[in-house]
Amino acid sequence: MTIKKLHRLSGITITLFVGLHLFNHICSINGAAKHIEIMNLLRHFYRNIFVETILLAAILVQIISGLTLFRKNRKTTVTNFDKLQIWTGLYLAVFLLIHVPVILIGRLYLNLETNFYFGVAGLNTFPLNLFFIPYYSLAIISFFGHIAAIHSKKMKRTLIGITPNSQAILILMIGFFNTTLILYGLTNHFSGVEIPKQYHILIGK
């Protein structure tokens, strides 16, 4: 199997999980309790040794193959969507390389419940949020941007009068909208979340 095929297969696997994960984050608009409730339901599907092993393997393949393809293709990109694909792919690889180990350290070393409060501690603490807000925002936008770029290449049909390129732009716009929506929820409607004491180790308190 070629690197491109491995990258595509691992990407589809990760996209299924990320879709659930982002939906879960959108649920935070209704409060931390609702976010945790939905997360506990979704964990019946993905928090087991079988699914987690597949997901972690897919992430490892995605990072390695993504960085390989970036080195190979970065000098041959022509269109704006080509450039969007490789640069969003690079950001997602770096994000996963940081984000996944942090989650595992939180679970296995710090013995913390990696729920809503684990994820939002940095987003709701100044000055850490000066880093975490763009860090998370760029990850979500890069996810949609990567999909948009691939869609622009693979899609050949005009749908209800919308060309493939316009469809890709629409996907990117949905990404920006969802990023705003998620930040709105994860920051308690931009008014801030009070972080429980057990998570203060994450924010240096």
Salt bridges, closest charged atoms under 4 A:
GLU37 OE1 - LYS34 NZ 3.24
GLU52 OE2 - ARG47 NE 3.93
GLU52 OE2 - ARG107 NH1 2.91
ASP82 OD1 - LYS153 NZ 3.18
GLU113 OE2 - ARG43 NH1 2.35
